[in-house]
Amino acid sequence: VGGLGRFGHPVLFRLFREPNEPYWWWGQRCVTSEEYQAAYAYTYEYIQSRVDNVLWSFSPCNVSTDPTAAFGDWYPGNDVVDVLAIDRYNPNNLELQTELEADCA
């Protein structure tokens, strides 16, 4: 963590991405949304107590599929999120465009 502080420039940290999907040990496959939020807050406090140049990003996946889960249930809170991002994957570019437009609506 000390290296981040010595870097001296803003760092965008995308901690525990896509929690609303079953891909990762920190997401819905293994933990509840409350456990995820607690782990996010713990990590946030640990790092923020040591450096002051980290911007925190929350990035759920496929948000238009279930916006309540993406932005409600799994959202760690305004006090620990600086940047909101979304992830979406689809090898078909036309479908991806439609899905991204729905995610951003």
Phi and psi in degrees as GROMACS dihedral restraints (atoms count N, CA, C in turn):
[ dihedral_restraints ]
;  ai    aj    ak    al  type     phi  dphi    fc
    3     4     5     6     1   -59.0    20    10
    4     5     6     7     1   -31.6    20    10
    6     7     8     9     1   -62.7    20    10
    7     8     9    10     1   -32.6    20    10
    9    10    11    12     1   -63.2    20    10
   10    11    12    13     1   -43.0    20    10
   12    13    14    15     1   -66.5    20    10
   13    14    15    16     1   -40.7    20    10
   15    16    17    18     1   -69.5    20    10
   16    17    18    19     1   -23.6    20    10
   18    19    20    21     1   -57.9    20    10
   19    20    21    22     1   -39.2    20    10
   21    22    23    24     1    79.1    20    10
   22    23    24    25     1     7.8    20    10
   24    25    26    27     1  -129.0    20    10
   25    26    27    28     1   159.3    20    10
   27    28    29    30     1   -60.7    20    10
   28    29    30    31     1   141.9    20    10
   30    31    32    33     1  -125.3    20    10
   31    32    33    34     1   126.7    20    10
   33    34    35    36     1   -92.2    20    10
   34    35    36    37     1   118.9    20    10
   36    37    38    39     1  -112.9    20    10
   37    38    39    40     1   116.4    20    10
   39    40    41    42     1   -98.9    20    10
   40    41    42    43     1    82.8    20    10
   42    43    44    45     1   -77.7    20    10
   43    44    45    46     1   134.4    20    10
   45    46    47    48     1    48.5    20    10
   46    47    48    49     1    60.3    20    10
   48    49    50    51     1   -63.5    20    10
   49    50    51    52     1   155.4    20    10
   51    52    53    54     1    50.7    20    10
   52    53    54    55     1    51.1    20    10
   54    55    56    57     1   -68.6    20    10
   55    56    57    58     1   -21.7    20    10
   57    58    59    60     1   -81.0    20    10
   58    59    60    61     1     5.3    20    10
   60    61    62    63     1  -116.5    20    10
   61    62    63    64     1   159.8    20    10
   63    64    65    66     1   -89.5    20    10
   64    65    66    67     1    26.3    20    10
   66    67    68    69     1   -83.5    20    10
   67    68    69    70     1   -30.4    20    10
   69    70    71    72     1  -120.6    20    10
   70    71    72    73     1   158.5    20    10
   72    73    74    75     1   -66.4    20    10
   73    74    75    76     1   -20.7    20    10
   75    76    77    78     1   -94.7    20    10
   76    77    78    79     1     2.1    20    10
   78    79    80    81     1  -108.1    20    10
   79    80    81    82     1  -163.7    20    10
   81    82    83    84     1   -63.1    20    10
   82    83    84    85     1   -15.3    20    10
   84    85    86    87     1   -67.5    20    10
   85    86    87    88     1   -33.5    20    10
   87    88    89    90     1  -123.0    20    10
   88    89    90    91     1   -19.7    20    10
   90    91    92    93     1  -136.3    20    10
   91    92    93    94     1   162.4    20    10
   93    94    95    96     1   -83.2    20    10
   94    95    96    97     1   166.5    20    10
   96    97    98    99     1   -63.9    20    10
   97    98    99   100     1   -33.3    20    10
   99   100   101   102     1   -66.7    20    10
  100   101   102   103     1   -40.3    20    10
  102   103   104   105     1   -66.2    20    10
  103   104   105   106     1   -39.4    20    10
  105   106   107   108     1   -60.5    20    10
  106   107   108   109     1   -48.7    20    10
  108   109   110   111     1   -61.4    20    10
  109   110   111   112     1   -38.4    20    10
  111   112   113   114     1   -65.9    20    10
  112   113   114   115     1   -42.1    20    10
  114   115   116   117     1   -66.1    20    10
  115   116   117   118     1   -39.9    20    10
  117   118   119   120     1   -62.8    20    10
  118   119   120   121     1   -47.4    20    10
  120   121   122   123     1   -63.7    20    10
  121   122   123   124     1   -40.8    20    10
  123   124   125   126     1   -61.7    20    10
  124   125   126   127     1   -46.7    20    10
  126   127   128   129     1   -65.1    20    10
  127   128   129   130     1   -41.4    20    10
  129   130   131   132     1   -57.3    20    10
  130   131   132   133     1   -51.4    20    10
  132   133   134   135     1   -62.3    20    10
  133   134   135   136     1   -41.0    20    10
  135   136   137   138     1   -60.5    20    10
  136   137   138   139     1   -49.1    20    10
  138   139   140   141     1   -73.4    20    10
  139   140   141   142     1   -44.5    20    10
  141   142   143   144     1   -64.4    20    10
  142   143   144   145     1   -25.2    20    10
  144   145   146   147     1   -75.4    20    10
  145   146   147   148     1    -8.4    20    10
  147   148   149   150     1  -116.3    20    10
  148   149   150   151     1   -23.5    20    10
  150   151   152   153     1  -140.8    20    10
  151   152   153   154     1   162.6    20    10
  153   154   155   156     1  -128.7    20    10
  154   155   156   157     1    17.4    20    10
  156   157   158   159     1  -116.8    20    10
  157   158   159   160     1    19.1    20    10
  159   160   161   162     1   -99.6    20    10
  160   161   162   163     1   130.1    20    10
  162   163   164   165     1  -103.3    20    10
  163   164   165   166     1   134.3    20    10
  165   166   167   168     1  -102.4    20    10
  166   167   168   169     1   126.7    20    10
  168   169   170   171     1  -110.7    20    10
  169   170   171   172     1   135.3    20    10
  171   172   173   174     1  -109.4    20    10
  172   173   174   175     1   126.6    20    10
  174   175   176   177     1  -137.8    20    10
  175   176   177   178     1    89.4    20    10
  177   178   179   180     1   -73.8    20    10
  178   179   180   181     1   169.2    20    10
  180   181   182   183     1  -118.0    20    10
  181   182   183   184     1   148.0    20    10
  183   184   185   186     1    52.0    20    10
  184   185   186   187     1    51.6    20    10
  186   187   188   189     1   -66.1    20    10
  187   188   189   190     1   -29.9    20    10
  189   190   191   192     1   -73.5    20    10
  190   191   192   193     1   -15.9    20    10
  192   193   194   195     1   -67.4    20    10
  193   194   195   196     1   -42.5    20    10
  195   196   197   198     1  -151.1    20    10
  196   197   198   199     1    80.4    20    10
  198   199   200   201     1   -61.8    20    10
  199   200   201   202     1   -30.5    20    10
  201   202   203   204     1   -64.6    20    10
  202   203   204   205     1   -43.9    20    10
  204   205   206   207     1   -66.9    20    10
  205   206   207   208     1   -45.9    20    10
  207   208   209   210     1   -63.8    20    10
  208   209   210   211     1   -47.6    20    10
  210   211   212   213     1  -104.8    20    10
  211   212   213   214     1   -10.0    20    10
  213   214   215   216     1  -108.9    20    10
  214   215   216   217     1   -69.4    20    10
  216   217   218   219     1   -61.0    20    10
  217   218   219   220     1   -43.5    20    10
  219   220   221   222     1   -96.2    20    10
  220   221   222   223     1   -10.0    20    10
  222   223   224   225     1   -65.4    20    10
  223   224   225   226     1   124.6    20    10
  225   226   227   228     1   -75.2    20    10
  226   227   228   229     1   -16.8    20    10
  228   229   230   231     1   122.1    20    10
  229   230   231   232     1   148.9    20    10
  231   232   233   234     1   -61.1    20    10
  232   233   234   235     1   -27.4    20    10
  234   235   236   237     1   -73.9    20    10
  235   236   237   238     1   -14.3    20    10
  237   238   239   240     1  -125.4    20    10
  238   239   240   241     1     9.4    20    10
  240   241   242   243     1  -125.6    20    10
  241   242   243   244     1   127.1    20    10
  243   244   245   246     1  -102.7    20    10
  244   245   246   247     1   -31.7    20    10
  246   247   248   249     1  -132.7    20    10
  247   248   249   250     1   134.8    20    10
  249   250   251   252     1  -105.8    20    10
  250   251   252   253     1   129.3    20    10
  252   253   254   255     1  -132.3    20    10
  253   254   255   256     1   165.2    20    10
  255   256   257   258     1  -132.1    20    10
  256   257   258   259     1   152.3    20    10
  258   259   260   261     1  -117.6    20    10
  259   260   261   262     1   144.2    20    10
  261   262   263   264     1  -154.5    20    10
  262   263   264   265     1   134.5    20    10
  264   265   266   267     1  -128.3    20    10
  265   266   267   268     1   135.1    20    10
  267   268   269   270     1  -168.3    20    10
  268   269   270   271     1   123.6    20    10
  270   271   272   273     1   -70.2    20    10
  271   272   273   274     1   -17.0    20    10
  273   274   275   276     1   -88.5    20    10
  274   275   276   277     1   111.0    20    10
  276   277   278   279     1   -61.5    20    10
  277   278   279   280     1   -36.9    20    10
  279   280   281   282     1   -68.0    20    10
  280   281   282   283     1   -42.8    20    10
  282   283   284   285     1   -64.8    20    10
  283   284   285   286     1   -41.3    20    10
  285   286   287   288     1   -59.3    20    10
  286   287   288   289     1   -43.1    20    10
  288   289   290   291     1   -60.1    20    10
  289   290   291   292     1   -46.4    20    10
  291   292   293   294     1   -62.1    20    10
  292   293   294   295     1   -43.3    20    10
  294   295   296   297     1   -66.1    20    10
  295   296   297   298     1   -42.3    20    10
  297   298   299   300     1   -64.3    20    10
  298   299   300   301     1   -38.9    20    10
  300   301   302   303     1   -63.2    20    10
  301   302   303   304     1   -39.2    20    10
  303   304   305   306     1   -67.2    20    10
  304   305   306   307     1   -39.4    20    10
  306   307   308   309     1   -61.8    20    10
  307   308   309   310     1   -34.7    20    10
  309   310   311   312     1   -92.7    20    10
  310   311   312   313     1    -3.6    20    10
